[in-house]
Amino acid sequence: MKKSLLLIIIFNLFIKNSFSQDWRELDNLRREIIHSKVDSIKIKAALELSYFYQDVKIDSSIYYASICQGFLKEAPNTKFEINLLLHFSKLSSSLGRDDRTLEYLLKALNLATNSKLNDKIAAISNDIANFYQQKSFEKVIEYYKLALNAAKKTKDKHLINEIMNSGSNYYFNVRDYNTSKQIMDEQIKLNPSLRVEMFEDYGDLFRVKGDYKSAKEYYLKAIKIFEDRRDTFRLIFLYHNFAMIPLIQEDYNDAIHYLNISKKLANSLKVFDYAAKTKSELAEIYAKKEDYPSALKLNLEAIEFYKARGEVKSLKDLIKFNSEIHYNLGNTKEAYKELNTFLEMDKAQNSKEIQSKISLLESSILLDKKQNEINLLNKDKEIQKRDLEKQKARVVFFIIGLILLLVFTIFIMRSLKIRNKQNKIIAEQKAQSDALLLNILPAEVAEELKIKGSAEAKQFDEVTVLFTDFKGFTQISEKMTPNELVDELNTFFKAFNEIVTRLNIEKIKTIGDSYMCVGGLPKPSSSHAENVVNAGLEIHAFVQNHSKKRIAQGKEPLLIRIGIHSGPVIAGIVGIKKFAYDIWGDTVNTASRMESSGEAGQVNISGTTYELVKEKFIFTHRGKIQAKGKGELDMYFVEGRI
């Protein structure tokens, strides 16, 4: 019987471990720490284990961080050591140890400075500036300036802009709005393409300064731009912030008008949390106007949303406001009922942590009590069983036990075989599903979709978009059979896909014989423009070589137009049953015009892209060319690399 019990325990452990992906990953990392002969692998494994336990079990996180520290003493590695020091600073912050948090940050900064890693110096200095907020504004500015100086040395526009955004916010938070504006002005001076994108920020700045006239001017400029771009996502927040001006001025009708526009746009993009927030704000305005029925209707709609989401804090405040509305309507009974609900929720929220601890303690006591009862019962049964077994023939029980053990072993082996087969099928199906998802979405977006069940639309300030189109393809395709047409397109698009993948460019879609891709997302890249222009040259070369083969076969050659433009876009997923990753914005339209305004056999780029890559390639300046819907635009043919 002991052998049978052992087999059961082993079987349960096997099944449990087989279905624990986290356990396998952690076990692999532990094995790398023990068995790997490569120091960098051991260091990375220990650091990743410490990252994993940071929010799960902080003692274990500290333990693995200490192991990583020991490995680094044996095999120094500057970048890993900086990452470890930053991790120790986060652990210290979690424990409320500000002194140790700062100590680790300063050590990391010193190491980065000695190694002349300007990108790390910028990021760490900015972290220290954030640390000193609410403590010493002088220190905030000291480390902000250090971060900005290091960022400028990298010449990474994205990093410089990120640090300057932090600086503007530092001054904004202490209400030094003039300095905050100066930094914003400098951002535009360094990167003029940001000017349009920052109209909204200027509007916010002038609004909090009380210069409502200037604030309105900037808000309206931003609204006009993003309406032209059909950028609904940005318009949601623009109309909302714009509504704050008449609200402050107690012009409630205008405030309601613009908040309603924001709410409608939020609903159209299914940004329901923001729509609910706007409803609660509208309810407060209607209450100020003493239009209590309208206030009640909107407030109830907001309550339904937060109730479905289970957001207790927001729900509690809305219910309290509901009580006030009912009171003003003369519904004393309903007002009392809502107020009582608020008080009960407030009490429940405040005692939630205590109740959780009491519940855990009671469960533990009850479990111990039940376990003692089971132990006593098992002990009595064991005594009775031994007495009974003495009265029976040992040989008979030995044979029966052996048969049972054999049957049980066969059952276990068969179950394991079936389980392994099922696991293999599940793994194959998951691999196929993941491969299909990665075929239509970028890896980062696909991962977000799998984890959250949705993926948020994102703004990318600087990317480069490429369009291609074959000249006279419709006429040539009429001379082909359907199979020949599909084979020809497959030959081209397969080659294009290989080129853009190799150059870290994201394919967006194909439409007929047109091809569209973009560089600089979903991971921002400082070399996006250069990569896309290289892709355009390689695509042109491939089509040219393929056309030579067609001519040798007595077929009509194919010529391609290629257009490229750089600028900001919005990227996100569209579709419910069939997902598609797409991009929107004026940049996309301009890139399309570059293609249609180009010539067959040429790579035609805009003046914006030219400014980003002019040191890398040889160009022929075409001058200002009329582009449909865009007016005259500077265009260049790319002749080759320098």
C-alpha positions, 0 to 999 in steps of 0.5 A, spaced: 500 500 500 505 504 501 508 503 494 501 505 491 501 511 495 508 513 493 505 512 485 499 517 487 503 522 489 508 522 484 503 522 479 499 528 482 506 532 482 507 530 475 500 532 472 501 539 476 508 540 474 506 539 466 501 544 467 505 550 470 508 554 465 511 559 470 514 553 474 517 550 468 520 557 466 523 558 473 525 551 473 529 553 467 532 559 470 534 555 476 538 550 472 541 555 468 544 558 474 546 551 477 549 548 470 551 553 465 558 554 464 557 561 461 557 567 466 553 572 462 547 566 462 548 565 469 547 572 471 541 574 466 538 568 469 539 570 476 537 577 475 530 575 471 528 570 477 529 576 481 525 580 477 520 575 477 519 575 484 519 582 485 512 583 486 510 576 488 515 575 494 520 580 495 525 576 500 526 571 494 527 577 489 532 580 494 535 572 495 536 572 487 539 579 486 544 577 491 546 571 487 546 575 481 551 580 485 556 574 487 556 572 479 558 579 477 564 579 482 567 573 479 565 576 472 564 583 472 559 586 466 558 593 466 551 593 463 548 587 468 551 591 474 548 597 472 541 594 471 542 590 478 543 596 481 537 599 478 533 593 481 536 594 488 533 601 488 526 599 486 526 593 491 529 598 496 523 603 494 518 598 495 520 597 502 520 604 504 528 605 504 529 612 501 536 612 503 538 605 500 534 607 494 538 613 492 544 610 494 543 604 489 541 610 484 547 614 485 552 608 484 548 606 478 550 613 475 557 613 477 558 606 474 554 609 467 559 615 468 565 612 468 563 607 462 561 613 458 554 610 457 550 617 455 543 613 454 544 610 461 546 616 464 540 620 461 535 615 464 538 614 471 539 622 472 532 622 470 530 617 475 534 621 481 530 627 479 524 623 479 526 621 486 527 628 489 520 630 487 516 632 493 523 633 497 528 638 493 526 642 487 534 644 487 536 637 486 530 635 481 533 641 476 540 639 478 539 632 475 534 634 470 540 638 467 545 632 467 540 627 464 538 632 458 546 634 457 547 626 457 541 625 452 544 631 447 550 627 447 547 621 444 543 625 439 537 620 439 531 625 438 526 620 441 531 620 448 532 628 448 524 629 447 523 624 453 528 628 457 525 635 456 518 632 457 520 630 464 523 637 465 517 641 462 513 637 467 518 638 473 517 646 472 509 645 471 508 641 477 511 647 481 507 652 477 513 655 474 509 655 467 514 660 464 520 655 464 515 649 462 513 653 456 521 655 455 522 648 455 517 646 450 519 652 445 526 649 445 523 642 444 520 645 437 526 649 436 530 642 436 525 638 432 520 643 428 516 637 427 513 637 434 510 644 433 504 641 431 503 635 436 505 640 442 499 645 440 495 641 445 500 642 450 500 649 449 493 649 450 494 646 457 499 650 459 495 657 458 489 654 461 492 653 468 496 659 467 489 663 466 490 665 459 484 662 456 484 666 450 491 663 448 489 657 451 483 657 446 487 659 440 492 653 441 486 648 442 482 650 436 489 649 432 490 642 435 482 640 434 483 643 426 489 639 425 487 632 428 480 633 425 483 634 418 487 627 420 481 624 422 485 622 429 479 621 433 483 618 439 486 625 440 480 629 439 477 625 445 482 629 450 482 635 446 475 636 446 475 634 454 480 639 455 477 645 451 471 644 455 475 645 462 475 653 459 468 654 459 467 650 465 472 654 469 468 661 467 462 658 469 459 658 461 456 651 463 452 650 456 459 651 452 462 646 457 456 641 456 457 642 448 464 640 448 464 635 453 458 631 449 463 631 443 468 628 447 463 623 450 461 621 443 468 620 440 470 616 446 464 611 445 465 611 437 472 608 439 469 604 445 474 608 450 468 607 455 472 608 461 473 615 459 466 616 456 464 614 463 468 619 466 465 624 462 458 622 464 460 623 471 463 630 469 457 632 465 452 630 471 456 635 476 455 641 471 447 639 470 447 639 478 450 646 478 445 648 473 440 645 478 438 640 472 437 635 477 433 630 472 439 630 467 444 630 472 441 623 475 440 620 468 448 621 466 450 619 473 446 613 473 449 611 467 456 612 470 455 608 476 452 602 471 459 602 468 463 602 474 459 597 477 460 592 471 468 594 472 468 593 479 471 599 481 469 601 488 473 607 489 469 611 483 463 607 484 462 609 492 463 617 490 458 617 484 453 613 489 454 619 494 453 624 489 447 620 487 444 621 494 445 629 493 441 629 487 436 625 490 435 630 496 435 636 491 430 633 487 426 632 494 426 624 493 428 624 501 427 616 501 432 615 495 437 620 498 437 616 504 438 609 501 443 612 497 447 615 502 446 608 506 449 604 501 455 609 500 457 609 508 456 601 507 461 601 501 466 606 505 466 602 511 467 595 507 473 598 503 476 601 510 476 594 513 477 590 507 484 589 509 483 587 516 477 582 514 482 579 509 487 577 515 481 575 519 478 570 514 485 567 512 486 566 520 480 563 521 481 558 515 488 556 517 485 555 524 479 551 521 484 547 516 488 545 522 482 543 526 480 538 520 487 536 519 487 533 526 480 530 526 483 526 520 489 524 523 486 521 529 481 518 524 486 515 520 490 512 526 484 509 529 483 505 522 490 503 521 489 500 528 483 496 526 486 494 519 492 491 523 488 487 527 484 485 521 490 483 517 493 479 523 487 474 522 488 473 514 493 469 510 499 473 509 500 470 502 493 471 499 494 479 501 501 479 498 498 476 491 492 481 491 496 487 493 501 485 487 495 484 482 492 491 485 499 494 484 500 491 477 493 494 475 494 501 478 501 501 475 498 500 468 493 505 469 498 510 471 502 509 465 496 509 460 494 515 463 501 518 462 501 516 455 494 519 454 496 526 457 502 526 454 499 525 447 494 531 449 499 535 451 503 534 444 496 536 441 495 542 445 502 545 444 501 544 436 495 547 436 498 553 440 504 554 436 499 554 430 495 559 433 501 563 435 504 563 428 498 565 425 497 571 430 504 573 428 503 573 421 498 578 421 500 582 427 507 585 430 510 580 436 509 586 441 502 587 439 500 580 439 503 579 446 499 584 448 493 582 445 494 575 448 495 577 455 490 583 455 485 580 450 485 587 447 491 592 444 491 599 445 492 604 439 498 608 440 501 614 437 508 614 434 511 621 433 516 619 428 516 613 423 517 612 415 512 609 411 513 606 404 508 605 398 509 601 392 505 600 386 506 597 379 505 601 373 500 598 368 499 592 372 492 592 370 493 591 363 498 586 364 494 582 368 489 581 363 493 577 359 495 572 365 491 566 367 488 567 375 494 562 377 499 566 373 497 572 376 497 569 383 504 566 382 507 573 380 504 577 386 506 572 390 513 572 388 514 579 389 510 580 395 514 574 398 521 578 396 518 584 399 517 581 406 524 578 406 527 585 405 523 589 410 523 583 415 531 583 415 531 591 415 526 591 422 520 594 418 513 592 419 509 590 413 502 593 414 498 590 408 497 589 401 492 592 396 491 588 390 498 590 387 500 595 392 504 594 398 505 598 404 510 598 410 512 602 416 519 603 419 519 605 427 514 601 430 511 598 434 518 599 437 521 606 436 528 606 432 532 612 430 534 609 424 527 608 421 528 612 415 535 609 413 532 602 413 526 604 409 530 607 404 534 601 403 528 597 403 526 601 397 532 601 393 532 593 394 525 592 392 527 596 386 533 592 384 529 586 385 523 588 381 528 590 375 532 583 376 525 580 375 523 584 369 530 582 366 527 575 366 521 576 364 524 580 358 528 573 356 522 569 356 518 574 351 514 577 357 512 584 358 517 587 363 514 590 370 516 597 372 514 599 380 513 606 383 516 607 390 514 613 395 516 614 402 515 619 407 516 620 414 512 623 420 507 621 426 502 616 425 497 612 430 497 605 430 492 600 432 488 593 431 482 594 427 476 588 426 473 584 431 473 577 428 478 578 423 484 582 426 488 587 422 494 592 424 493 598 421 496 605 421 492 612 420 494 619 419 496 625 414 503 621 414 500 615 410 496 620 405 503 623 404 507 617 403 501 615 398 502 621 394 509 620 394 508 614 390 503 616 385 507 622 384 513 618 382 516 615 376 516 608 374 523 605 376 524 610 381 524 611 389 521 618 390 522 621 397 519 627 401 523 633 403 521 630 410 525 624 409 530 627 405 532 631 411 533 625 415 537 621 410 541 626 406 548 624 409 546 617 407 544 617 400 545 620 393 539 624 390 536 627 385 532 633 387 526 634 383 524 641 386 517 642 388 512 637 385 504 638 385 501 632 389 494 631 389 490 634 395 497 636 398 499 642 393 506 643 391 511 638 395 519 637 395 521 631 392 527 627 391 529 621 387 534 616 391 540 614 386 543 609 391 547 609 397 553 614 398 
